[in-house]
């Protein structure tokens, strides 16, 4: 798997840290993990509503391959920035050793770029939920291995010579390359072939994914369903080696991304098994998580804390039900607990029951079912350019995601204790229609009030000395931040991490203000009776040198002159209108910039203007 000497790998994503918080970094920027999983090309063959007639092969394709673009369009329409895609090994290597077919990978990359979605591939190979699905057998249309490896000699047999089956899908667990066993060579060959396919796929991505849409790779899917995977015996030892080898297939390629694992809820809740899963973390396995599938946000926080206990640098729930009524409460609660969460799954392509006559029921479809969507539309009826109706809970999640994606880097790297979720600790059914809650954050107490079942979220960022708030509301909600002379404004961060102000909010005498649907608001302390400006100093690297980016907002009712003074120079802005912002980047010429302070002196010649004032804000040191 060695790289040619003339090729250099590109590292697209990796784990980074901010104090106690581990998070994903993509192309050098913090990236919040939040996506929804789709069934990949298996969506083209129906949803298996009739258990007696589930396809055993792929001879009856009901949708054209081009239909798959719908999964990307509908994922983006729901507010997500990441698509998790279930990928069968035989999708990229259908039949023979060393022969690969990249056309569907190329389409995924193309659609990812078109809909501004990052891609997280979920690998189904020799061990997906305990084993592999074989073409021509039960659920054969979701077969996962190339035809040349379907020979029984690669798969476990019982004492009578019959194949062993695991999970409800009757999957075949692979034989393991355990030294001394008579089938060692065959088993070793199977896993060598799988690792070669993954390595080849990421080398191919280095050629075609030039915009870096692909950012994550899941090593197997719930591999702990494999017999004896979690016992601590030789099977656990060998699987630890095999998972590490599969991760190395990614890490030694020319396109390097972060790798992760997911485990089943029941196994992960067991203290002994969870401790064993922690040992899978390695140089080639970046982080692990638990598929929680729990509608209670408090329980979801409990699972995040379990992941924290394993030492996984990123606390993560790879899968939880997409059709629950608690999606925004779960997301807000998990974020506040220092974790991340993805939803399973996008539509009714899998895990669906019922008939056209009795009604379709799916506890997992993000786009709902007959029970919670009027005029529900099956996924196979989706058309490009038309977004189906969504359940109210998904619409609320969409509202929350819009706000969150206006401050993605802050959400990704914020530490526990700097974030708070409001009205999110109960199931949606039990949420009060009217609530007021207060949580203490470093920037002051934050109070959230709503007359509906809205969920709120607040984040304090010490670099900008600001508190940021969002909600999942359809209307507006009330926040109060207990800070001196609060100045509240609506805005968002641009791609360079610079705050772009849109409007100043009216703050009542009690410090409260209202934030509307899809809005991100931030609050900064003012300057009492003197002329004031909301000031922030942020540091970043340009050409390996530290830059100090300073912004200031005129928080007065008259035009002002703002003079920014730093250890690296001064800049004056005249005739700054009320509510308008100014910005300047100061060059330091330093690789290591110490912490310091910015002074903003505010003056005005306007009649009746308050006295001149000076606002001082500190900034953190930075190393490039």
C-alpha positions, 0 to 999 in steps of 0.5 A: 500500500505504499505511495509512489515517491512522486505523489504526496498525500493530502490530509483532508480531515483530522481530529483537533483539540480546543482545551478539553474538546475534541472535534473534526477539522476539515481543510484546517477549519473546525467542522461540526459533525451533523448529518443524515444517513442514506441507503446508498445505491440500495435505494434503487431496489425498493424498501422491502415492505413485503417480507415474503418478497424481499429481493434476493438479488439486483435483477429488479431495479425500480429506479434509475441510478440518476435518481440517487441525486435526490438523496443529496438534494433532500439532505441539503433541503433538510438543512444538513451539511453532511451526507452519510452514505452506506457503501457496499464493498461490491459497489466499487469492486463488483466481480474480480480481484483488482478490478474496480468501478468508480463511477458511482463514487464519482457521481457522489463526489459530483453531487456532494459539490453541487449541493454543498455536502460533505461525504461520510462513507459508511463501509459495508464489507466483510462485517456489516452488523456482524457479517456480509450479505451474499447475493442470491440469499436473504436480502441479497439485493443489499449484498456487500462482497464481490462475487469472487469472494462469495465462496463458502470457504471465506465464511463461518460454518457450524459443526455440521458444515452449514453457514453461520448466520447473524443479525436479522438480515442473516448475514455471514460472519467471515472467518478470521485470520487466527494463526494456526487455524487451517483456514488462516490463508483464506481468511487473510486473503479476504481481508487483504482484498478488502483493505486493497479495495479501500486503499484504491478507493481513497487513491482514486478520491485523490484524483477526483475529489479535488474540492474535498467533499469526502471527509470521513470513513466509517470502519465497518458498521456495528461490527460488534454484532460479530460472534465473540467480537466483544468477549476479550478473547482471540476474536477481539484481538484479531478484530482489533488488528483488522480494524486497524489495518482497514484504517491504515488503508485510508491513512496510507492512501493519497487522500487521508481522512479521519476514521471512526467506528460505531457500536451497538447500544446494548453492547456499548452500555456494558462497562466491560465491553465499552472498555474493550471498545476503547482499545480499538482507538489507535493511530489509524482509528481516530474516534468511536461512538455508539448508535443510541436510538433513544428518544429521550435527550437526557439518555442521549447525553448519557451515551455521550458521557459514556463515549467521553469515558472511553477516551475517544477524542470526539464524543459521537453518536453515529446513528439515532432515529431520524423519525423521532419527535425529539431531533432538535432537543437531542441535537441541542442536548448532545452539543451542549454535552460536548458531542456530535450526532447523526441521524438514521435515516433519510427516507423510508428505503429501509426499516419500514413496515405497513402497506399502502392500505394500512399506512406506512410506518417508519421510526427512522425516516427523516422525511416521516411516514403516513402517521406524521406527514399529510400526503406523505410521499414515498422516497421512490416517488421523489423528483428532483426540484421538488422537496417533499413535505417533512414532519414538524419535528424535521422542520424544527431540526431544519430551523435549528441547523440553519442557525447552527450553520451560521457559526459552524466553527464555534459549535465544532470547537466549543467546550463543555460548560460554554454551551447550554440547551434550553427546553431540551431535557424532556421528550417532545411529548412532555415539553411544556408549551411555555417555559423559562429556563436560566443557565449560567455561562462564562459570559453571564446567565442566559435566560430562554423563554418561549410560549411554544415547544421551542428549543433554544441553544446558547454558546459563549465564545471567549475569543470574541467575548460574545454569547451566541443564541439560536433556536428551532422556532417557527416564530421568535423566542426571547433570550436574556443575557445578564451582561453589562449594557448588552448589545444584541445583533443578528448576523453570521460568520463568513467562510473566513470566520469573520462576523457579518452583522445584519441588524441590531436587535432592540434590547428591553430595559430588562435585558431581553431581546427576541430572536426569530426563525433561522436567526443567529444572534450574538450579545456583547457588553456595551459601555454604560452612559459613554459612547460605546462599541461592541468590540472583538479581537480574533486571531488567525494565521495567514502565510504562517504569520499571526494576524489580529482581526478586530471588529467593532460595531457602533452601539450608539444612536449617533454617527461616531469615530472609532479608533482601534489601538493594538500593540501592532498599530492603530486604525481610525474609522470616521463617520460610522453610522449607528449599528454599522460595523468596521473591521481591520486586520493587523499584521503582527509578523509573528509566528507566536503572538501573545495574548493582549488587548484592543482599545476602541476609543469612540467619539462623536461631534453629533449634537447631544452625543454622550461623552467619549468612551473607551472599550477594552477587549482582550484576545487570546494568544495564537501560534501559527 
